[in-house]
Amino acid sequence: MKGVYIIKRLLTSLAAFCISVTIMFILLRLMPGDYITMYLETIYRYAPPDVVQAFNHVYGFDRPILEQYLLYLIDAFQGNWGYSLIYKVPVLAVIGEKLVWTMVILVPATALAILAGIGIGAYSGWKRGSRTDIALLNGMIFIRAIPSYWLALMILIIFGYYLNLFPLGGYVDTSALTTGIDPFDVANHAVLPILTLFLFSVTGTYYLMRNSMLMTAGEDYITTARAKGLDELTILRKHAIKNAMLPMVTMITLECAGMITGSIFVETIFSWPGLGMLTYKALVFRDLPLLQGILLIDTLLIIVANIAADLIYPLIDPRVQVGEDV
């Protein structure tokens, strides 16, 4: 049963990937302007027709649209995602390098947001209606209402400019040109981007955990646990949180996948050389192969996150079996 379900899930994911790739292909080519012309004009301010024609031939943009799509689909499955117009190297190599730097700020920010969101959300939902719950809820609503780019700017201005506690941008000091990259220097530059991503992400985890806890707190087994004389902390830790965690699985996995390419504003404002900054450059310079590669990575991560969520469910709640509705 499990094997059949996994095969069906993989086939469904494959179909979703093909549909996503098709939509991506169409949307990118519906964007106004010619990619090669705009790329050359961005760099040289002039695009000779013969040079544009040569670039279009090299990258296959002069072929019939159906042929381009079929080649693009085949290359997507083979891992041959073309060469970046900006960096003149394979797209996968560029993405791999930038993904490492994104993970430097994403992993700690996501981990902290998940832990804090679950802990604060569980406590807030358990103490529903109290002053603490109301204060936490209003605080999270306020933070969530702030656009990510404005939040990043305020954090940069306050902690980087006025208080001068952290660097204003980049990932290393200029001294790295002579002394090499210092991990402590990188960590110092990463504090503000991590703080911004944490604040932007923790609210969603908090909301879902609080709502899940509100539903869990009214269940019969919680009343039974109280009737047995168990203290509130034990009930919360051993019974309520475990059962309230099930709806969190999907959100956590999708959040981990979505934040990788969802940090464009944060990485751009802090000049952090990650995948978000790379996406911004690809858009500015109209680097079509690079844009396609970034969107493919994002699509794959979301699909894998959905599959992972389905497989993790039974580990959290043994009552849920793989292949059954949850």
C-alpha positions in Angstrom: 0.0 0.0 0.0 2.8 2.4 0.9 4.7 1.6 -2.3 1.7 2.1 -4.5 0.9 5.4 -2.7 4.5 6.7 -3.1 4.5 5.8 -6.8 1.2 7.6 -7.3 2.5 10.6 -5.4 5.6 10.7 -7.6 3.6 10.5 -10.8 1.3 13.3 -9.5 4.4 15.4 -8.6 5.9 14.7 -12.1 2.6 16.0 -13.7 2.7 19.1 -11.5 6.3 19.7 -12.4 5.5 19.5 -16.1 2.5 21.9 -15.8 4.6 24.3 -13.8 7.4 24.2 -16.3 4.9 24.9 -19.1 3.3 27.8 -17.4 6.8 29.2 -16.5 7.9 28.9 -20.2 4.8 30.7 -21.4 4.9 33.5 -18.8 8.6 34.3 -19.3 8.1 34.6 -23.0 5.1 36.8 -22.6 7.2 39.4 -20.9 7.6 42.6 -23.0 10.7 43.2 -25.0 13.4 40.9 -26.5 15.7 39.3 -23.9 18.9 39.5 -26.0 18.3 43.1 -27.1 17.5 44.3 -23.6 20.4 42.4 -22.1 22.9 44.0 -24.6 21.4 47.4 -24.1 21.7 47.0 -20.3 25.5 46.4 -20.7 26.6 48.2 -23.8 23.6 50.6 -24.3 23.5 49.5 -27.9 22.5 46.2 -29.6 23.6 45.8 -33.2 21.1 43.6 -35.1 23.8 41.2 -36.3 25.0 40.7 -32.7 21.4 40.1 -31.5 20.9 37.6 -34.3 24.1 35.7 -33.3 23.0 35.6 -29.6 19.6 34.4 -30.5 21.1 31.6 -32.6 23.5 30.5 -29.9 20.8 30.4 -27.2 18.2 28.9 -29.6 15.8 31.8 -29.4 15.4 31.9 -33.2 13.9 28.5 -33.3 10.1 27.8 -33.6 8.4 28.3 -30.2 7.2 24.7 -30.1 10.7 23.4 -30.7 12.0 25.7 -28.0 9.5 24.4 -25.5 10.3 20.7 -26.3 14.0 21.3 -26.0 13.5 23.3 -22.8 11.4 20.4 -21.3 14.0 17.8 -22.3 16.9 19.9 -20.9 15.0 20.5 -17.7 14.8 16.8 -17.0 18.4 16.2 -18.1 19.8 18.9 -15.8 21.1 20.9 -18.8 19.7 24.3 -18.0 21.8 26.3 -20.3 24.4 29.1 -19.8 23.8 32.3 -17.9 24.0 35.5 -20.0 25.5 37.4 -17.1 28.0 35.0 -15.7 28.9 33.0 -18.9 28.8 29.7 -17.0 26.3 26.9 -16.6 23.1 28.0 -14.8 23.3 25.2 -12.3 26.8 26.2 -11.3 25.7 29.8 -10.6 22.6 28.7 -8.7 24.6 26.2 -6.6 27.1 28.8 -5.6 24.5 31.3 -4.6 22.3 28.7 -2.9 25.1 28.1 -0.4 25.1 31.7 0.7 21.3 31.8 0.9 21.5 28.8 3.2 23.9 30.6 5.5 21.1 33.0 6.5 18.1 30.9 5.7 18.9 27.8 7.9 19.3 29.7 11.2 16.4 32.1 10.4 14.0 29.3 9.5 15.1 27.1 12.5 14.7 30.0 14.9 11.3 31.0 13.4 10.0 27.5 13.6 11.1 26.9 17.2 9.9 30.3 18.4 6.7 30.3 16.4 5.7 26.8 17.8 6.7 27.7 21.3 5.1 31.1 21.5 2.1 30.0 19.5 1.5 27.0 21.7 1.8 29.1 24.9 -0.4 31.8 23.5 -3.1 29.3 22.4 -2.9 27.5 25.7 -3.4 30.8 27.6 -6.1 32.1 25.2 -7.9 35.2 26.2 -5.2 36.2 28.8 -3.3 39.4 28.7 -0.2 37.6 27.5 -2.1 36.0 24.6 -3.6 39.3 23.5 -0.3 41.1 23.7 1.5 38.3 21.7 -1.3 38.2 19.1 -1.4 42.0 18.6 2.4 42.0 18.4 2.5 39.3 15.7 -0.3 41.1 13.7 1.8 44.3 13.8 5.0 42.5 12.6 3.1 40.6 9.9 1.6 43.9 8.6 5.0 45.4 7.9 6.3 44.7 4.3 9.5 42.7 4.3 11.4 45.4 2.4 10.4 48.1 4.8 11.2 45.9 7.8 14.6 45.2 6.3 15.3 48.9 5.7 14.3 49.9 9.3 16.5 47.1 10.8 19.4 48.2 8.6 19.0 51.9 9.5 18.5 51.3 13.2 21.1 48.6 13.9 23.5 49.3 11.1 23.5 53.1 10.6 22.4 54.8 13.9 23.6 52.2 16.4 26.5 51.1 14.2 26.3 47.6 15.8 26.5 45.6 12.5 27.8 46.2 8.9 25.5 48.0 6.5 25.7 45.2 3.8 27.7 42.6 2.1 28.9 39.4 3.5 32.6 40.2 4.4 34.7 43.3 5.0 37.1 44.6 2.4 39.9 43.1 4.5 38.9 39.7 3.2 40.7 40.6 -0.1 44.0 40.2 1.7 43.3 38.0 4.7 40.6 35.7 3.2 37.1 35.0 4.4 36.7 34.9 8.2 33.7 32.9 9.4 33.2 35.3 12.3 33.1 38.2 9.9 30.5 36.4 7.7 28.4 35.7 10.9 28.6 39.4 11.9 27.3 40.4 8.4 24.6 37.8 8.5 23.0 38.9 11.8 20.7 41.5 10.3 19.5 39.5 7.3 18.8 36.6 9.7 16.9 38.8 12.1 14.8 40.2 9.2 13.9 36.7 7.8 13.2 35.5 11.3 10.7 38.3 12.1 9.0 37.9 8.7 8.7 34.1 9.1 7.9 33.6 12.7 4.4 35.2 12.5 3.0 32.6 10.1 4.2 29.7 12.3 2.8 31.5 15.3 -0.7 32.0 13.8 -1.1 28.4 12.7 0.3 26.9 16.0 -2.0 29.2 18.1 -5.1 28.2 16.0 -4.1 24.5 16.2 -3.6 24.8 19.9 -7.0 26.5 20.4 -8.7 23.5 18.7 -6.6 20.9 20.6 -7.2 22.5 24.0 -10.9 21.7 23.8 -10.4 18.0 23.1 -11.7 15.3 25.5 -8.2 13.9 26.2 -7.1 17.2 27.5 -10.0 17.2 30.0 -9.2 13.7 30.9 -5.6 14.6 31.6 -6.7 17.4 33.9 -9.1 15.0 35.7 -6.1 12.7 36.3 -4.4 15.5 38.2 -1.6 16.3 35.7 -0.2 19.8 35.9 -0.8 22.2 33.1 2.8 22.2 31.9 2.9 18.4 31.6 -0.4 18.4 29.7 0.8 21.1 27.4 4.2 19.4 26.7 3.2 15.8 26.5 -0.3 16.0 25.0 -1.4 19.3 23.6 1.7 20.3 21.6 2.2 16.8 20.0 -1.3 16.7 18.7 -1.3 20.3 17.6 1.8 19.8 15.6 0.2 17.8 12.8 -1.2 20.8 10.8 2.3 22.5 11.2 4.1 19.9 9.1 2.9 21.1 5.7 3.4 24.8 6.5 6.9 24.2 7.9 8.1 22.2 4.8 6.6 24.7 2.4 8.0 27.6 4.3 11.5 26.1 4.1 11.1 25.8 0.4 9.5 29.1 -0.2 11.9 31.2 1.7 14.8 30.2 -0.5 13.5 32.3 -3.4 11.3 34.5 -1.3 14.1 36.6 0.2 14.7 38.8 -2.9 14.0 42.1 -1.1 16.0 41.1 2.0 19.1 39.9 0.1 19.0 42.9 -2.2 18.7 45.5 0.6 21.5 43.8 2.6 23.6 43.1 -0.5 23.7 39.5 0.4 25.0 37.3 -2.5 22.4 34.6 -2.3 19.6 33.3 -4.5 17.4 36.2 -3.8 20.0 38.7 -5.0 20.7 36.5 -8.0 17.0 36.6 -8.9 17.0 40.4 -8.8 20.1 40.5 -11.1 18.5 38.1 -13.5 15.4 40.2 -13.7 17.4 43.5 -14.2 19.7 42.0 -16.9 16.9 39.9 -18.4 19.0 36.7 -18.1 16.4 34.3 -19.4 18.3 31.0 -18.9 19.1 32.0 -15.3 15.5 33.1 -14.6 14.3 29.7 -15.9 16.8 27.9 -13.7 15.8 29.8 -10.6 12.1 29.2 -11.1 12.8 25.5 -11.8 14.7 25.2 -8.5 11.8 26.9 -6.7 9.3 24.5 -8.3 11.3 21.4 -7.4 11.7 22.5 -3.8 8.0 23.1 -3.3 7.1 19.7 -4.9 9.7 17.9 -2.7 8.4 19.8 0.3 4.9 18.5 -0.3 6.1 14.9 -0.7 8.2 15.3 2.5 5.2 16.6 4.4 3.2 13.5 3.4 5.9 11.2 4.6 6.5 13.0 7.9 2.9 12.9 9.0 3.0 9.3 10.2 6.2 10.0 12.2 4.4 12.6 14.2 1.0 10.9 14.6 1.1 7.0 14.2 -2.6 7.1 13.6 -2.0 8.6 10.2 -1.0 6.0 7.7 0.8 6.8 4.4 -1.8 6.6 1.6 -4.7 7.7 3.8 -6.4 11.2 3.9 -5.0 13.4 6.6 
